[in-house]
Amino acid sequence: MRISLLLLAALAAATPALGQVLTLGEARRLALESQPALRALDLNARAADEASVADGALPDPRLKLGALNFPARNFPSAREDMTQVGVSWEQAFPGGDKRRLRTERTLAEAGQARAEAVGLRQGIARDVGQAWLDAWQAIGAERMLVALAQEFERSIELARIALASGKGTQAEVLAARQLLSQSHDRRLELVAQARRARAALARWVPEAAARDLPAELPALPPPAPFAAIVESLEHHPLHDMQLRAQGVAEADVALAREASKPDRSVELGYFARGGGRSDMLMFQVAFELPVFADRKQDRMVASKLAQLERVREQRADHLRQLRADLAAAYADWELAGERLRNIEGAILPDADARLVALQSQYGAGAGAALLAAVLEARRNLAEIRIQQLVMRSMQAKARIALQYFEHDGGSR
């Protein structure tokens, strides 16, 4: 007995997720908290912040040790008046504003990584929400078919009783069994869909495969007007990432133009001579000479300008794509709502009323021949309810897609 209790306790501890309901909001929160891609982008931004300090610093100085003017004849023992050994220190100074521009470029890369992280958060919230809805839809439809199969099993028993009493036929029993088998096959199809949907959800929330989903959808408020969302797309995080990329390209252009301003270096040295001779001091300044600017610096500026224009065109194309995706998602939301209202306002009530009427006739002894019609009406009503479930899921998925464009992918 004690061993059994210990085994039950271990099983309960090993499966804490069973019985716990995974809501849409919790699925999004868990996915965002444990997403390696977000941490990678954050680390990329932090790395760029650190690198920006180094990019704005002076190059490391150079320390030189050397010996000068040793005669080749009788080397190494021979000496001349100018023979000397010494040390020198050299420091390079980048020309123009290269240090500042390098810092600005690296900081622009950090801003681009942060903007990409914000856009990725919204994309993850959208993808998790739609994967959650796929699983919710398949599981809900499976539950409906389980209930329908139980009705069919009871109908088979009624048909057998009617057959035994001489009021029914073998064909009616076979018809009920056929509908039961068809509902079982449909349920297996939905089970496969549910497993695939849970596997897709587990990509974001690993424990999702072991947790139940709620029976009802969360309340999702209606979206803002279409024109208002379109106007806000200029500030969408993914579009902001394109703007940051344009900032990086503009910094590259500025650096290419600064390349024509020569770098400089200063060198100070002290050289000692033997034989009582005076030691020597050395000071020199070096400049780069951009004498081949038409083949080097000018070409690099032209290259960076072309890349900047490419980024601008990509940004304009990205805005068009955002607008097209928004229009499609808004149309999906509106049409799903219209179809759902039609199902709930006309199709579902009529199907329910037809089933009630057929059941009344069958119950009043109108004839066993009505059993097949009752079973078919029940199956049709179940399919309509599944279609209602699908429309609710489609409308919710479209609403979640619109949250992505409203910059509210994970807050609801």
Secondary structure, 3 states (H helix, E strand, C coil): CHHHHHHHHHHHHHCCCCCCECCHHHHHHHHHHCCHHHHHHHHHHHHHHHHHHHHCCCCCCEEEEEEECCCCCCCCCCCCCCCEEEEEEEEEECCCCHHHHHHHHHHHHHHHHHHHHHHHHHHHHHHHHHHHHHHHHHHHHHHHHHHHHHHHHHHHHHHHHHHHCCCCCHHHHHHHHHHHHHHHHHHHHHHHHHHHHHHHHHCCCHHHHHCECCCCCCCCCCCCCHHHHHHHHHHCHHHHHHHHHHHHHHHHHHHHHHCCCCCEEEEEEEEECCCCCCCEEEEEEEECCCCCCCCCHHHHHHHHHHHHHHHHHHHHHHHHHHHHHHHHHHHHHHHHHHHHHHHHHHHHHHHHHHHHHHHHHHHCCCCCCHHHHHHHHHHHHHHHHHHHHHHHHHHHHHHHHHHHHCCCCCCC
